[in-house]
Amino acid sequence: MSPAQEIVLQTRQLGKRVTDAIGTLTILDDITLDIQSGETVAIVGASGSGKSTLLGLLAGLDLATSGSVHLCGQELSKLDEDGRARLRAERLGFVFQSFQLLPHLNAIENVMLPLELRGSGDAHAKAHEMLTKVGLGERLGHYPKTLSGGEQQRVALARAFVTEPDVLLADEPTGSLDATTGEGVMDLMFELNQKYGSTLVLVTHDLGIAARCGRNITLQAGRIVAN
């Protein structure tokens, strides 16, 4: 298998169930998939089909009830919470619908954070360069509350890409944005994805965005119905 075909995300018979006083709810069932290096993949399906849950399991933000997830060759269930956090810091970027910027940090400090957690000595220079790439070179000292939704999402993209991750996961990255701003953010996401050669996996309800990806994975009631 050539490097371009390396499998960076793999699941086998992945399942997620939650139990409460009423009973057990199956959120995901028997999810088996391979995602190769450099792919662009959209996870689509109706609300409640398990899309965001699957993305969280792929990132190791949550653990499966059954089955396995391998991220860049590491089985997530065999790592403790600190181990999963280290793996994410080294190999993964994540973009949230609600941006998840730290309000007490300005734009450049938010982007510097993952680099500082890695111990990078040139965090400021790299963050400055990345914010310039996303068109925010003049907004370095602005705090999230002073930025528009589109600007906050661009800061979030800069933060996700500044470590040049092997895999970028995005959960409804345009869900909080108007159509025009959302289109600009997606253009930027695909542009950065191509530049850095990372694997892009995104959850979206927008079929236009899904059509821009090389592959669509469709979930229905927690199961893959098209891949």
Protein Blocks (a to p, Z undefined) as FASTA:
>chain_A
ZZklpcfbdcehiacddddfkbccdfbghiacdddehiacddeddehilpmmmmmmmnop
accfedcddeehiafklpcfklmmmmmmmmpccddfklopafkbcfklmmmmmmmmnopa
klmmmmmmmmmmnopammmmpcfklpcfklmmmmmmmmmmmnopabdcdehkllmpcfkl
mmmmmmmmmmmmmmnopacddddfbfklmmmpmbdcddeehiafbZZ
